[in-house]
């Protein structure tokens, strides 16, 4: 298993219930596949550097996960098709 750091931005125009559901769904993708979320941070609402799909701000989240490469590929695919997630970035952490 490898450690990955994932940052994603969710639309700020969503209500609290929808926002919580999206965050839980993102975490569930990892935990359902025998992987674990090591750390999860809510970085809050921030203004975007440039508009993305007419959105000017978004909720930023950062999580560290321990998983395999194949699960990260599936995670990436699911985040790409979710229209409520504006952007995401997955980085492989170097072993210490």
N, C-alpha and C positions, 0 to 999 in steps of 0.2 A: 504494500500500500504506500502511496505517495501523498505528501501534503500539498494542497493547492490553496491559493488565496483567490477569492472570488469577490468582485465588486459589481453591484448592479444598481441601476437607477429605475425607479418606478414612477409612473405618471403622478403628478401632484394634484391632478383634478379628480382623483378617485376619493370616495368617502372612506371613513375609517374602517368599516367592515370589509369592504372590498380590498383595501390595502392590507389588512391583517390576513385575509384569505390568500392573497398572492404571496406574501412572505412565508406563510405556513406551507403553501404548495412548493415553493422553491426549496425549503428545508426538507420537505417530505421526499422530494426527488432523490436527495442524497441518502436520507435515513432508510428509505425503503429498499435500498440496494446493498445492505450490509456494510454501509460506510457510516462514518460519524462526523458530526459537526463539532469541531474542537472549540471554536470561538465564533460568536455572532455579535456584531455591533450595528446599532441603528445610529447612523451619522446625522440623521435629521434632514430637514428640507433645505435645499440649497438652490441658488440661481444657477442655471446652466450657462456655460461660456457662450453658447450660441443656441438658437432655437432648434429643437428636434421634433419633427412632426407637429409644428406649431405650439409646442410646449416650451415654456420659458423657465420652469423650475421642476425639480423632482426630488423624491425621497431617496437618499443614498444609503446603501447597506453594504457591509463588509463582513465576509465570513471566511474562516479557515476550516478546511475539511480534510479528512483523511480518506482517500478513496483510490480506485484504480483508474487507469486511463480510459478504459471502455465506458465506465460510468460517467466520466467527465465528458466524453463525446456525446452521450445521450443527454446529459444535463445541458450542454451547449445547444443541442438541437431543439430541446424543449423551450429554452429561453429565447431562441431566435424566433419561434413561431408565436410566442406570447406577445400580443399587441400592447399590453399594459407595461411591459418592460422596455424602456427606451434604449438602454445600452447595457452591456455587461462585458466584463473582462475577467479572464481566467489566467492566473499565473502559477507556474509550478515553483514551489519553494525549494530552495537548495537545502540539502541535508546539512545539518550543523556539526 
